[in-house]
Amino acid sequence: MFIENVSIKNLSNKFSTPFYCYSSKTIIEKFKKFKKPFQNSNVIICYAVKANPNIAILKILSRLGSGAEVVSQGELIRSLKAGINSKKIIFSGVGKSPNEIEYAIKKNILQINIESEEELKLIEKIAKKLKKKIQIGIRVNPNIDAKTHKKITTGRENDKFGLDINTAEKILTNFRSNLYIDLIGISVHIGSQITSIVPFKKAFFKIKNFVNKINKNKRIIKYLDLGGGIGINYNNNKTINFNDYVKIIKNISNNLQCKLILEPGRFLIADSGILVTKVLYIKKSKKINFAIIDAGMNDLLRPALYDAYHEINNINKNNGKKNYYTIVGPVCESADIFSKKILMNKIKTNDFLFIKNVGAYGASMSSSYNSRPIIMELIINKNKYSIIRKTDTVINQISREKIPSWAKKIK
Ligand SMILES: Cc1ncc(COP(=O)(O)O)c(C=O)c1O
């Protein structure tokens, strides 16, 4: 059990668990795989930073020429710090604050994707104050169900994301010749972990037709942003064949007078990472064998939030009969379950387990709930490892808190 040339067992003996560990080779290969079919074409790849915002990972992707799709000032700061060209940065999200908008305009990013008319009016006001013109994309909600988990589907008419096509058209007319707003983009993103090509096809062609209609007499829309969303294989599930995705993208770019923006997140990073954890206790109830591990839902939220499946393996190869285990964390929530009744070789206290495919939406969604410090992240490059995020400490957490003087006098 190695990541590149480094033994996971050696790492788990060396560092205290739990920790994330990534393979740089996998990230690089995945990015190159994604980029290759679009070389020499009008496609800009903007990595969705939310998937994993670690500065080391952003640096790797920046060196490979990636742009970034960000949803907060924090992600924008990280992307710029990692050296990502501001002219390859897209700012999305339904609720950008005035400060975030001002920061993005000052940093001359490629495009802000708006999701409401009010947001656009606020951007106009801020751009006027800054005496700058900003490129804007309208996120369109195509009313297409991506048939993914209900918490990560974003393109149905009642989802909070985007604007319907008619409203988008109205905005395009009203803001056509504006001094501070350059309305040159349309974007769409119908969800994440999409495992069928059909909803992509439907959404992309709907949006392409809209863009062609708008561009009929004059090239108004210069960027068509098709978002991210490609599902990966977590559980031997059928997912999208990348070549089919490429075919559709190429089809879309035919007879289209604009550049395409693609925003992959999960596809680039999910299978590069594992979460290494130690078994604290084995507990048998009447019907269930619990393996209680030292990683919790605060470290990896996906199973608790989305009922997501992640394969779990034992680093120690124990003899003995296979058994069904329910693998749970130490957090005081019944939802803190990583896997229910999975058949595994005998698990013993102090065994090291690793949870697979956690590179995306793993560390990035972690929290310090239950005052559990945010955990370490390592990255492997050939036979070397580097710590790319240190484990936080509770003392560090407390240092940002303050006891008011009156509280010290309470009797
Ligand atoms: C606007 C936008 N673009 C791109 C992504 C990345 O999606 P994924 O990681 O599924 O590729 C997301 C995530 O949901 C998103 O909201």
PDBQT file of the ligand as one rigid body, heavy atoms in Angstrom, charges set to zero:
ROOT
HETATM    1  C1  LIG A 501     -20.113  26.982 -10.389  1.00  0.00    +0.000 C 
HETATM    2  C2  LIG A 501     -19.378  25.720 -10.131  1.00  0.00    +0.000 A 
HETATM    3  N1  LIG A 501     -18.417  25.344 -11.000  1.00  0.00    +0.000 NA
HETATM    4  C3  LIG A 501     -17.711  24.207 -10.813  1.00  0.00    +0.000 A 
HETATM    5  C4  LIG A 501     -17.941  23.375  -9.744  1.00  0.00    +0.000 A 
HETATM    6  C5  LIG A 501     -17.133  22.133  -9.589  1.00  0.00    +0.000 C 
HETATM    7  O1  LIG A 501     -17.896  20.981  -9.642  1.00  0.00    +0.000 OA
HETATM    8  P1  LIG A 501     -17.212  19.560  -9.642  1.00  0.00    +0.000 P 
HETATM    9  O2  LIG A 501     -16.280  19.481  -8.501  1.00  0.00    +0.000 OA
HETATM   10  O3  LIG A 501     -18.346  18.633  -9.515  1.00  0.00    +0.000 OA
HETATM   11  O4  LIG A 501     -16.494  19.419 -10.959  1.00  0.00    +0.000 OA
HETATM   12  C6  LIG A 501     -18.939  23.719  -8.814  1.00  0.00    +0.000 A 
HETATM   13  C7  LIG A 501     -19.238  22.842  -7.677  1.00  0.00    +0.000 C 
HETATM   14  O5  LIG A 501     -20.326  22.474  -7.384  1.00  0.00    +0.000 OA
HETATM   15  C8  LIG A 501     -19.669  24.937  -9.009  1.00  0.00    +0.000 A 
HETATM   16  O6  LIG A 501     -20.620  25.322  -8.149  1.00  0.00    +0.000 OA
ENDROOT
TORSDOF 0
